Amino acid sequence: RYADAVASFDQALALQADDANAHYGRALAYSHLNQPDRARLDLDEALRLDPARGPAYRERGRLWYAQAAYDQAYQDFDRALTINVRDDSARYWRGLTLYRLTQYERAMSDLQVIAAGTSTHARSAQYYLGLIAYRQGDFVAAAGAVDLALADIAPTEAQRYQRGLARYRSGQYALAQADFEAVAAGASAYAD
């Protein structure tokens, strides 16, 4: 289906090479086809044609983030938010990028906005707030934030392990033991 979309956008661009919408659409299709270099080329072109296209900055930032190019990702997410301050997805991704850049206070500012809202990223933002609290040595806050983020869902082994660490460091030994035993029972990479 995405290959068909690429073909359709190719046809549109054959008729009008300077169509920013077509470049943006083809970039999204390339991204879904796991062709980040082609996607980025189309996003670059869409932005050359329409520099005020905030979603293109956000999507290019996600490509940079996936390749651990966090400085470039930050610049694109920041630009997307300059264009549209209400772009919750760009704010979420900028927060994650700042987390990866170990700029925890700045990351918290973005992630707290997302965690407090109704964005589809709210639960994940709450989880990352817990990770930041853990890295800052506030283990009680970390355990609480991770508990809140993982409420009513089946946590992944990595999430369960992180929660176990936070619980252990905050003195919640029985809860930590339950998390670690669940991880060990799953024969995960964290079991050792």
N, C-alpha and C positions, 0 to 999 in steps of 0.2 A: 504494500500500500504506500509506503514512503518512497519506494523506487518509482512508483507511478506518479507521486507528487513531484519528485525531481524532474521527471520527464515533462510533466505539465508546465512546471516553472521554466524549464529549458525552452519550451515552445513560446511561452510568453516573453522570455528574454530575447528570443530570436526576432520577435516582432518589435520589441522596445527594450533595448539593452540598458537604458537608464531608469528602469522601473525599480525603485527602492523596495516596494512591497514584494515584488517577485524575488529579489535577492534575499530579502528577509525570510520569506516563506521557504525558499529552497534551502537556506541555511538551517532552518528548523528541521526540515526533512533530512538533510545530511547529518545533523546532530543525532536524530533518531536512528540513522543507519550506521552510527558509530564511525563517522568520517569527520572528525573534528577539524582537520586542516582545511578541508573544503568548506565546512560550515563557517569557519573563521574568515576565509577569503570572501565569502558572500556577505558576512556581517560587516567586514571592512568596507566593502563596496556599498552596501546599504547605508552605512554611516557617512561615507563620502558624499553620497547623493542626498542624504537627509540627516544632517548632524544632530537634529533634535529628536531623533527616534530613540527614546529611552529604553524600550524593550530590547532593542538591538544591543545596547550597551550591557544590559543585564544578561542577555544570553551569551554574549562574548565573554563576559566576566565568569559565567559558569563554565565555559570551555577552559579559560585560564585556570580556574580553581581546580578542575578535574586533572589538570596537568601540573598541579602544585606550583603554578606561577602566581603566587599570592599577591605580589606587588601589582602586577598587571590586573589581576582580578579586582583588587581593591579599587584601583583607579576607575575601572569600568562600572563597578557597583556604585561608587560615589558619584560618578557622572550621571548614571541613571536616576539617582535620587535628587540630583541637582535639577534634572528635567521634571521629575515627578516625585515630590516629597512623600507621596502616599503609596508608593510602590513597595508594598510589604514584602514581596518576594526579593527585591533588590536589597531591602534593609536586612532581611534575614541572612541573605548570602554575604552581605558586607559584614555582618556580625560574625558569621562563621570564619570569614577570611581574616578578620581582626583576631579572632581566637587563634587561628593557625599562625598568625604573625606575633603571637604572645602579647598582644596589646589588650589585656583582659578588661581593663576599665572601659575602654572604648567599645569593646565587643559587648560588654554587659549593657551599655546604653541601648544599642540596637536590639539585642536579644530580649531585654526586658519589655520593650515596646511590643515586640511580636508575641512574647509569652502572655502578655496581658490582654491581647486582642483575640479575634476570632479567626485569624489566618490559619490556613492549613498547616503552617509551620509552627504553630503555637506550642505543641507538645515537644517537638524537637528543640525549639528555642529554650524551653524550660530545662530539658536535659542538658544542653550545653551550659546553661547557667549553673547547673549542679557541678559540671566538670570544672568550670572556672572557680567556683567556691572551693572545690577540692584542691585545685592547684594553688589557691591562695591560702590554704591551710584552715579554712573554715569548714570542718568536716561535718558538723551538725547541720549547717545550711546546705552543704552538698548532699547529704543523705536525704534531707527534706525535699530539696529540689528534684532530685532523681526519683524519689518515691512519687512525687506529684506527677512528674512527666510519664512515669511508667504505670500509673494507676489505670486499671481497666484494660490493659493490653498485655499480651504475652511478650515479655522482654526478650531481646536477643541474648545470646550468651555473653557477648561483649558488654551489653547494658547491665545484665545481671552481675557480671564480674565487677564493673565499675561501681554499681550500687553496693555490692558486698564490701568493696574497699572503703567506700565512704561510711558505711555502717560500722565497720570494724574500727576505723580511725575515730569515729565519734562515740565509741564505747557501746554500741548496740551489737554485742557479740553474738547473741543467739540469732538475731536476724541476719547478721553477716554469715554465720555458719550455714544457715538455710540457703542463702544465695550461693555460697561456695560449693555446698553439697550438690545443688542442682546443676551447677556448671560441671562439676566432676562427673556426675551421673550421665551427662551428655557427651562425655569423652571428648571435650573440646580442647583447643590449643591452650586454654587457660587452666586446665586441670592440674598441671604440674606445679 
